[in-house]
Amino acid sequence: GVTARSTLLKSLVQFEDTCADDYYKSSNKNNNDNNIDDVNRRNQGEWSACDINTRTFTFIRSSQALTQVLRAAQDKRACVMYTLADPQLREQAAIWCTEHNIPHVDLI
């Protein structure tokens, strides 16, 4: 998850109308990638306004935890990128996202 997040942020730098470059520099100051609520941090002025927000969930190892994350993604109308090691959880994520019209990318 952390490597995928880093890759995403680095790839967003190519788009001029995002603040991914500033975000990436700021996010390196705090290496806590577990369940970061980036929207709250941005609203508190830690990062400048941005049209891209990321949230990393590490160590998703149960169907319940995965479903909770996917429901949150659906509520926020998010795109989901995942690197789930468990093939059954990967399949569950793909099916759930497809059934709920959530854009998703399996990076494995």
PyMOL CGO cylinders between C-alpha atoms (Angstrom):
from pymol import cmd
from pymol.cgo import CYLINDER

trace = [
    CYLINDER, 0.00, 0.00, 0.00, 2.73, 2.46, 0.91, 0.3, 1, 1, 1, 1, 1, 1,
    CYLINDER, 2.73, 2.46, 0.91, 4.66, 1.77, -2.31, 0.3, 1, 1, 1, 1, 1, 1,
    CYLINDER, 4.66, 1.77, -2.31, 1.48, 2.14, -4.36, 0.3, 1, 1, 1, 1, 1, 1,
    CYLINDER, 1.48, 2.14, -4.36, 0.73, 5.46, -2.67, 0.3, 1, 1, 1, 1, 1, 1,
    CYLINDER, 0.73, 5.46, -2.67, 4.23, 6.72, -3.37, 0.3, 1, 1, 1, 1, 1, 1,
    CYLINDER, 4.23, 6.72, -3.37, 3.94, 5.67, -7.02, 0.3, 1, 1, 1, 1, 1, 1,
    CYLINDER, 3.94, 5.67, -7.02, 0.58, 7.40, -7.37, 0.3, 1, 1, 1, 1, 1, 1,
    CYLINDER, 0.58, 7.40, -7.37, 1.82, 10.64, -5.87, 0.3, 1, 1, 1, 1, 1, 1,
    CYLINDER, 1.82, 10.64, -5.87, 4.92, 10.64, -8.06, 0.3, 1, 1, 1, 1, 1, 1,
    CYLINDER, 4.92, 10.64, -8.06, 2.84, 10.03, -11.16, 0.3, 1, 1, 1, 1, 1, 1,
    CYLINDER, 2.84, 10.03, -11.16, 0.45, 12.89, -10.31, 0.3, 1, 1, 1, 1, 1, 1,
    CYLINDER, 0.45, 12.89, -10.31, 3.29, 15.40, -10.44, 0.3, 1, 1, 1, 1, 1, 1,
    CYLINDER, 3.29, 15.40, -10.44, 3.04, 15.42, -14.24, 0.3, 1, 1, 1, 1, 1, 1,
    CYLINDER, 3.04, 15.42, -14.24, -0.36, 17.14, -14.06, 0.3, 1, 1, 1, 1, 1, 1,
    CYLINDER, -0.36, 17.14, -14.06, 0.04, 20.86, -13.55, 0.3, 1, 1, 1, 1, 1, 1,
    CYLINDER, 0.04, 20.86, -13.55, -3.38, 21.43, -11.98, 0.3, 1, 1, 1, 1, 1, 1,
    CYLINDER, -3.38, 21.43, -11.98, -2.77, 19.17, -8.98, 0.3, 1, 1, 1, 1, 1, 1,
    CYLINDER, -2.77, 19.17, -8.98, -0.70, 19.82, -5.92, 0.3, 1, 1, 1, 1, 1, 1,
    CYLINDER, -0.70, 19.82, -5.92, 0.70, 16.30, -5.76, 0.3, 1, 1, 1, 1, 1, 1,
    CYLINDER, 0.70, 16.30, -5.76, 4.28, 17.60, -5.81, 0.3, 1, 1, 1, 1, 1, 1,
    CYLINDER, 4.28, 17.60, -5.81, 3.69, 19.85, -2.79, 0.3, 1, 1, 1, 1, 1, 1,
    CYLINDER, 3.69, 19.85, -2.79, 1.69, 17.10, -1.13, 0.3, 1, 1, 1, 1, 1, 1,
    CYLINDER, 1.69, 17.10, -1.13, 4.45, 14.55, -1.67, 0.3, 1, 1, 1, 1, 1, 1,
    CYLINDER, 4.45, 14.55, -1.67, 7.07, 16.85, -0.11, 0.3, 1, 1, 1, 1, 1, 1,
    CYLINDER, 7.07, 16.85, -0.11, 4.82, 17.55, 2.89, 0.3, 1, 1, 1, 1, 1, 1,
    CYLINDER, 4.82, 17.55, 2.89, 3.79, 13.94, 3.39, 0.3, 1, 1, 1, 1, 1, 1,
    CYLINDER, 3.79, 13.94, 3.39, 7.42, 12.84, 3.68, 0.3, 1, 1, 1, 1, 1, 1,
    CYLINDER, 7.42, 12.84, 3.68, 7.76, 14.93, 6.84, 0.3, 1, 1, 1, 1, 1, 1,
    CYLINDER, 7.76, 14.93, 6.84, 5.35, 12.63, 8.65, 0.3, 1, 1, 1, 1, 1, 1,
    CYLINDER, 5.35, 12.63, 8.65, 5.94, 8.98, 7.85, 0.3, 1, 1, 1, 1, 1, 1,
    CYLINDER, 5.94, 8.98, 7.85, 2.68, 7.77, 9.42, 0.3, 1, 1, 1, 1, 1, 1,
    CYLINDER, 2.68, 7.77, 9.42, 0.88, 6.11, 6.51, 0.3, 1, 1, 1, 1, 1, 1,
    CYLINDER, 0.88, 6.11, 6.51, -1.66, 4.19, 8.59, 0.3, 1, 1, 1, 1, 1, 1,
    CYLINDER, -1.66, 4.19, 8.59, -5.17, 5.52, 8.02, 0.3, 1, 1, 1, 1, 1, 1,
    CYLINDER, -5.17, 5.52, 8.02, -4.16, 9.15, 7.44, 0.3, 1, 1, 1, 1, 1, 1,
    CYLINDER, -4.16, 9.15, 7.44, -7.14, 11.47, 7.14, 0.3, 1, 1, 1, 1, 1, 1,
    CYLINDER, -7.14, 11.47, 7.14, -5.66, 13.76, 4.53, 0.3, 1, 1, 1, 1, 1, 1,
    CYLINDER, -5.66, 13.76, 4.53, -8.76, 15.91, 4.21, 0.3, 1, 1, 1, 1, 1, 1,
    CYLINDER, -8.76, 15.91, 4.21, -8.60, 16.91, 7.88, 0.3, 1, 1, 1, 1, 1, 1,
    CYLINDER, -8.60, 16.91, 7.88, -4.89, 17.63, 7.64, 0.3, 1, 1, 1, 1, 1, 1,
    CYLINDER, -4.89, 17.63, 7.64, -5.46, 19.79, 4.57, 0.3, 1, 1, 1, 1, 1, 1,
    CYLINDER, -5.46, 19.79, 4.57, -8.30, 21.66, 6.27, 0.3, 1, 1, 1, 1, 1, 1,
    CYLINDER, -8.30, 21.66, 6.27, -6.03, 22.38, 9.23, 0.3, 1, 1, 1, 1, 1, 1,
    CYLINDER, -6.03, 22.38, 9.23, -3.65, 24.17, 6.88, 0.3, 1, 1, 1, 1, 1, 1,
    CYLINDER, -3.65, 24.17, 6.88, -0.87, 21.59, 6.94, 0.3, 1, 1, 1, 1, 1, 1,
    CYLINDER, -0.87, 21.59, 6.94, -1.11, 21.26, 3.13, 0.3, 1, 1, 1, 1, 1, 1,
    CYLINDER, -1.11, 21.26, 3.13, -2.33, 23.70, 0.57, 0.3, 1, 1, 1, 1, 1, 1,
    CYLINDER, -2.33, 23.70, 0.57, -5.68, 23.18, -1.15, 0.3, 1, 1, 1, 1, 1, 1,
    CYLINDER, -5.68, 23.18, -1.15, -5.56, 20.24, -3.50, 0.3, 1, 1, 1, 1, 1, 1,
    CYLINDER, -5.56, 20.24, -3.50, -7.90, 18.49, -5.89, 0.3, 1, 1, 1, 1, 1, 1,
    CYLINDER, -7.90, 18.49, -5.89, -6.27, 15.10, -5.16, 0.3, 1, 1, 1, 1, 1, 1,
    CYLINDER, -6.27, 15.10, -5.16, -6.50, 13.40, -1.79, 0.3, 1, 1, 1, 1, 1, 1,
    CYLINDER, -6.50, 13.40, -1.79, -5.06, 10.03, -0.93, 0.3, 1, 1, 1, 1, 1, 1,
    CYLINDER, -5.06, 10.03, -0.93, -5.67, 7.72, 1.96, 0.3, 1, 1, 1, 1, 1, 1,
    CYLINDER, -5.67, 7.72, 1.96, -3.65, 4.58, 2.66, 0.3, 1, 1, 1, 1, 1, 1,
    CYLINDER, -3.65, 4.58, 2.66, -4.99, 1.54, 4.48, 0.3, 1, 1, 1, 1, 1, 1,
    CYLINDER, -4.99, 1.54, 4.48, -2.28, -0.96, 5.33, 0.3, 1, 1, 1, 1, 1, 1,
    CYLINDER, -2.28, -0.96, 5.33, -2.56, -4.59, 6.42, 0.3, 1, 1, 1, 1, 1, 1,
    CYLINDER, -2.56, -4.59, 6.42, -6.10, -5.27, 5.18, 0.3, 1, 1, 1, 1, 1, 1,
    CYLINDER, -6.10, -5.27, 5.18, -6.36, -8.98, 5.95, 0.3, 1, 1, 1, 1, 1, 1,
    CYLINDER, -6.36, -8.98, 5.95, -10.05, -9.65, 6.44, 0.3, 1, 1, 1, 1, 1, 1,
    CYLINDER, -10.05, -9.65, 6.44, -13.17, -9.44, 4.35, 0.3, 1, 1, 1, 1, 1, 1,
    CYLINDER, -13.17, -9.44, 4.35, -14.79, -7.17, 6.93, 0.3, 1, 1, 1, 1, 1, 1,
    CYLINDER, -14.79, -7.17, 6.93, -11.91, -4.69, 6.94, 0.3, 1, 1, 1, 1, 1, 1,
    CYLINDER, -11.91, -4.69, 6.94, -11.88, -4.62, 3.14, 0.3, 1, 1, 1, 1, 1, 1,
    CYLINDER, -11.88, -4.62, 3.14, -15.62, -4.04, 2.92, 0.3, 1, 1, 1, 1, 1, 1,
    CYLINDER, -15.62, -4.04, 2.92, -15.36, -1.18, 5.42, 0.3, 1, 1, 1, 1, 1, 1,
    CYLINDER, -15.36, -1.18, 5.42, -12.67, 0.51, 3.31, 0.3, 1, 1, 1, 1, 1, 1,
    CYLINDER, -12.67, 0.51, 3.31, -14.60, -0.02, 0.08, 0.3, 1, 1, 1, 1, 1, 1,
    CYLINDER, -14.60, -0.02, 0.08, -17.77, 1.43, 1.60, 0.3, 1, 1, 1, 1, 1, 1,
    CYLINDER, -17.77, 1.43, 1.60, -15.82, 4.53, 2.62, 0.3, 1, 1, 1, 1, 1, 1,
    CYLINDER, -15.82, 4.53, 2.62, -14.46, 4.78, -0.92, 0.3, 1, 1, 1, 1, 1, 1,
    CYLINDER, -14.46, 4.78, -0.92, -17.97, 4.53, -2.32, 0.3, 1, 1, 1, 1, 1, 1,
    CYLINDER, -17.97, 4.53, -2.32, -19.20, 7.26, 0.04, 0.3, 1, 1, 1, 1, 1, 1,
    CYLINDER, -19.20, 7.26, 0.04, -16.38, 9.56, -1.06, 0.3, 1, 1, 1, 1, 1, 1,
    CYLINDER, -16.38, 9.56, -1.06, -16.76, 8.64, -4.74, 0.3, 1, 1, 1, 1, 1, 1,
    CYLINDER, -16.76, 8.64, -4.74, -13.13, 7.57, -4.78, 0.3, 1, 1, 1, 1, 1, 1,
    CYLINDER, -13.13, 7.57, -4.78, -10.96, 5.56, -7.11, 0.3, 1, 1, 1, 1, 1, 1,
    CYLINDER, -10.96, 5.56, -7.11, -9.45, 2.54, -5.38, 0.3, 1, 1, 1, 1, 1, 1,
    CYLINDER, -9.45, 2.54, -5.38, -5.92, 1.29, -6.02, 0.3, 1, 1, 1, 1, 1, 1,
    CYLINDER, -5.92, 1.29, -6.02, -4.93, -1.84, -4.18, 0.3, 1, 1, 1, 1, 1, 1,
    CYLINDER, -4.93, -1.84, -4.18, -2.07, -4.26, -3.64, 0.3, 1, 1, 1, 1, 1, 1,
    CYLINDER, -2.07, -4.26, -3.64, -3.83, -7.01, -1.72, 0.3, 1, 1, 1, 1, 1, 1,
    CYLINDER, -3.83, -7.01, -1.72, -1.60, -10.05, -1.30, 0.3, 1, 1, 1, 1, 1, 1,
    CYLINDER, -1.60, -10.05, -1.30, -4.49, -12.45, -0.62, 0.3, 1, 1, 1, 1, 1, 1,
    CYLINDER, -4.49, -12.45, -0.62, -6.00, -13.58, -3.95, 0.3, 1, 1, 1, 1, 1, 1,
    CYLINDER, -6.00, -13.58, -3.95, -9.46, -13.98, -2.40, 0.3, 1, 1, 1, 1, 1, 1,
    CYLINDER, -9.46, -13.98, -2.40, -9.42, -10.42, -1.05, 0.3, 1, 1, 1, 1, 1, 1,
    CYLINDER, -9.42, -10.42, -1.05, -8.22, -9.14, -4.44, 0.3, 1, 1, 1, 1, 1, 1,
    CYLINDER, -8.22, -9.14, -4.44, -11.12, -10.91, -6.13, 0.3, 1, 1, 1, 1, 1, 1,
    CYLINDER, -11.12, -10.91, -6.13, -13.56, -9.60, -3.52, 0.3, 1, 1, 1, 1, 1, 1,
    CYLINDER, -13.56, -9.60, -3.52, -12.29, -6.05, -4.05, 0.3, 1, 1, 1, 1, 1, 1,
    CYLINDER, -12.29, -6.05, -4.05, -12.64, -6.29, -7.83, 0.3, 1, 1, 1, 1, 1, 1,
    CYLINDER, -12.64, -6.29, -7.83, -16.16, -7.74, -7.63, 0.3, 1, 1, 1, 1, 1, 1,
    CYLINDER, -16.16, -7.74, -7.63, -17.34, -5.29, -4.97, 0.3, 1, 1, 1, 1, 1, 1,
    CYLINDER, -17.34, -5.29, -4.97, -15.95, -2.30, -6.84, 0.3, 1, 1, 1, 1, 1, 1,
    CYLINDER, -15.95, -2.30, -6.84, -17.48, -3.44, -10.13, 0.3, 1, 1, 1, 1, 1, 1,
    CYLINDER, -17.48, -3.44, -10.13, -20.89, -4.07, -8.56, 0.3, 1, 1, 1, 1, 1, 1,
    CYLINDER, -20.89, -4.07, -8.56, -20.85, -0.65, -6.87, 0.3, 1, 1, 1, 1, 1, 1,
    CYLINDER, -20.85, -0.65, -6.87, -19.43, 1.27, -9.86, 0.3, 1, 1, 1, 1, 1, 1,
    CYLINDER, -19.43, 1.27, -9.86, -16.20, 2.22, -8.07, 0.3, 1, 1, 1, 1, 1, 1,
    CYLINDER, -16.20, 2.22, -8.07, -13.25, 2.82, -10.39, 0.3, 1, 1, 1, 1, 1, 1,
    CYLINDER, -13.25, 2.82, -10.39, -10.49, 0.48, -9.27, 0.3, 1, 1, 1, 1, 1, 1,
    CYLINDER, -10.49, 0.48, -9.27, -7.02, -0.74, -10.19, 0.3, 1, 1, 1, 1, 1, 1,
    CYLINDER, -7.02, -0.74, -10.19, -5.41, -3.96, -9.00, 0.3, 1, 1, 1, 1, 1, 1,
    CYLINDER, -5.41, -3.96, -9.00, -1.70, -3.16, -8.97, 0.3, 1, 1, 1, 1, 1, 1,
    CYLINDER, -1.70, -3.16, -8.97, -0.57, -6.77, -8.50, 0.3, 1, 1, 1, 1, 1, 1,
]
cmd.load_cgo(trace, "trace")
